[in-house]
Amino acid sequence: MLFTLGVFDFLVQKQKLDYFAKEIIDAASFYGMTAGPVDERYDSLAAQFGIEPECDFSGTEYFNYNDKTVQLGETITLKLTLTRRNVFFTFVDFPVSICATASGLSEQYWKQSAFNG
């Protein structure tokens, strides 16, 4: 019975994380960046779901690294990782990492200026 509850909780957390990743990548694609309004969306989702997964945009090629902007049509990749501790029978305690990945294309065109290169 406890094992079943643990598995059910794991599946619920995975579903939350998948939705979280989809919402973050949709915001990042729309704004063409991985900061600013995307951070605000992350904070909103974290408060809504009561989780704060590690957010990694590795592999994303930035138009302007300082501003975290991504040029129109370039791929934005995201990996969310949530580590939970599972306790079975009060004496077996181990961490479980749940991951969700998503990717999207930037929908913003960033004009080259004299200041950014």
C-alpha positions in Angstrom: 0.0 0.0 0.0 2.8 2.5 0.9 4.6 1.6 -2.3 1.5 2.3 -4.3 1.1 5.7 -2.7 4.8 6.5 -3.3 4.4 5.6 -7.0 1.2 7.6 -7.3 3.0 10.7 -5.8 5.9 10.2 -8.2 3.5 10.2 -11.2 1.7 13.3 -9.9 5.0 15.1 -9.5 6.1 14.0 -13.0 2.9 15.4 -14.5 3.3 18.7 -12.7 6.9 18.9 -13.9 6.0 18.2 -17.5 3.4 21.0 -17.4 5.8 23.3 -15.7 8.4 22.7 -18.5 5.8 23.3 -21.2 4.7 26.6 -19.7 8.3 27.8 -19.2 9.4 26.9 -22.8 6.2 28.6 -24.2 7.1 31.8 -22.3 10.8 31.6 -23.4 9.8 31.0 -27.0 7.3 33.9 -27.0 9.7 36.4 -25.4 12.8 35.1 -27.2 14.7 35.1 -23.9 15.4 32.9 -20.9 15.3 35.7 -18.3 13.0 38.5 -17.2 9.4 37.5 -18.0 10.4 33.9 -18.0 11.7 34.2 -14.5 8.4 35.8 -13.5 6.5 32.8 -15.1 8.8 30.4 -13.2 8.0 32.1 -9.9 4.3 32.1 -10.6 4.3 28.3 -11.4 6.5 27.6 -8.4 4.0 29.3 -6.1 1.0 27.6 -7.9 2.5 24.0 -7.7 4.5 24.3 -4.5 7.7 23.0 -6.2 10.9 24.8 -7.2 12.7 22.6 -9.8 16.3 23.3 -10.9 16.0 25.1 -14.3 18.8 24.6 -16.9 18.9 26.2 -20.4 22.2 24.5 -21.4 22.6 24.1 -25.1 20.7 27.3 -25.9 22.7 29.6 -28.2 22.3 33.2 -27.1 22.2 36.2 -29.3 23.2 38.3 -26.3 24.4 36.2 -23.4 24.1 39.1 -20.9 20.4 39.7 -21.7 19.8 36.0 -22.3 18.1 36.7 -25.6 17.7 34.1 -28.3 17.5 35.1 -32.0 14.4 34.4 -34.1 14.1 30.7 -35.1 16.9 29.5 -32.8 16.2 26.6 -30.5 15.7 27.1 -26.8 16.2 24.0 -24.7 15.1 23.4 -21.2 15.7 20.8 -18.6 13.9 20.8 -15.2 15.0 18.6 -12.4 13.2 18.0 -9.2 14.7 15.9 -6.4 12.3 14.4 -3.9 13.0 12.1 -0.9 11.0 9.0 -0.8 10.4 7.2 2.5 9.1 3.6 2.6 8.4 1.8 5.8 10.0 4.6 7.8 13.5 3.2 7.5 14.2 3.3 3.8 14.9 6.9 2.7 16.4 7.7 -0.7 16.4 10.7 -3.1 14.6 10.4 -6.5 15.3 12.9 -9.3 12.4 13.6 -11.7 13.3 15.3 -15.0 11.3 17.0 -17.7 12.7 18.4 -20.9 11.2 20.8 -23.5 12.4 22.8 -26.4 11.0 25.5 -28.6 11.9 28.1 -31.2 12.5 31.8 -30.4 9.7 34.0 -31.8 11.5 37.3 -31.4 13.9 39.0 -33.8 16.7 40.8 -32.0 18.4 43.6 -34.0 22.2 43.9 -33.8 23.2 47.1 -32.2 26.5 48.9 -31.9 26.5 48.1 -28.2 26.1 44.3 -28.4 28.7 43.4 -30.9 
